[in-house]
Amino acid sequence: MNEIKNIKKDDYVRAFSFPDLGYLFVSSAINHYKMRGFLAINQNGMLDQYLNKAHVEKTLRMGEVLFSNDDRFKIFENDFRECIAEARDFISNAKVKNDVSLADFYDLKAILEKIYRYFEKTEFFFTDKCYESEMTDILKKNLLTLGDDLKVEARPLMVELLTTIPYRYTEIVAKKNNLNPEDMKQYSLDEVMELLESGIKIESEIIKERKKSFVVYSDINMIIQIEGDEKQQTLEEFKRDGVENITEFKGTIASKGKVTAKVRVIPAELDKDYELFVKKILKMDFDEGDILVTETTSPDYMPLLRKAGGVIADQGGMNSHAAITSREFKIPCLVATHNAIEILKTGDLVELDANNGTVRIIKRN
């Protein structure tokens, strides 16, 4: 049995946070991020994902070296574009399948591992050290290609490979085995594959417990699920503080400026088909000058971003889509605010001061 290490919040940096995501999503991500000191904590309907700070220091150095070397970056870029094309073809074929086999899940895991290898380089834990000092022209050019081109192309594919396709596959498997598709979102990919291969189902009590909470982390490339007292201690260590009385909070300055306006809060919805969420965004009412508050942005948000007076993103770094687009549109933007979606409500009047990295609530809706 693996020895459970003492997990402390100070040893980790928050990477992503989404509501209503299950064990299936985590198992897809951790297969790659196990090499990055990955930690996933699900409690009270929120899935928070962290990376070990020591690993992040290493990836930041790796990113700085890669993006500063034009020859290495060109190889990376060409390989990434080939992977994007491969992923796009895979998704197109996967969406029309009416039956799935064990081989289909092996193929899904393979394309996920491949695109993760490239896509992770677009994230803040690879890019943000580059912004700490004066950049060369080569570094500026490569970061722009990375964030405003490669990431833009790859991110929707990543989301579909982590949500739409696994959900479609497991729905087919659930129907075959007389199971609830929502329950199957609490299976890992390997457990779904085991079900296909041997007919072994996860006990209902395990499903129930995972829906309530779970803690999974990686250590020396091993994936470990914590149970019992250690799990409760970790849940308590990472418990979110109450936000009811917060009237001011901070973030990372991604685009300078200052604006006072009402906010429009748009939480991510990755618990369902990504295409449905995109259609929902396109139909949203969004007033000119409103401040967009979300977990992260993508090209799908462009109709809203063109109207926005500012952006507050809980996730991301200096080379994120929200950051690059805000600088292009010359609107104030803070990223890595971590809990703005919880603190703010649509209609709240706030002061977004991206000169000093603060958000102040002036009037609650």
Secondary structure, DSSP 8 states (H G I E B T S, - for coil): --------GGGEEEEEEEES--HHHHHHHHHHHGGGTEEEEEETTEEEEEEEHHHHHHHHHHHHHHHH-HHHHHHHHHHHHHHHHHHHHHHHHHTT-S---HHHHHHHHHHHHHHHHHHGGGSHHHHGGGGGS---HHHHHHHHHIIIIIHHHHHHHHHHHHTHHHHHHHHHHHHHTT--HHHHTTS-HHHHHHHHHH-----HHHHHHHHHEEEEEEETTEEEEE-HHHHHHHHHHT-----TT--EEE-EEEE--EEEEEEEEE---TTS-HHHHHHHHHH----TT-EEEES---GGGHHHHTT-SEEEESS--TTSHHHHHHHHHT--EEE--SSHHHH--TT-EEEEETTTTEEEEEE--
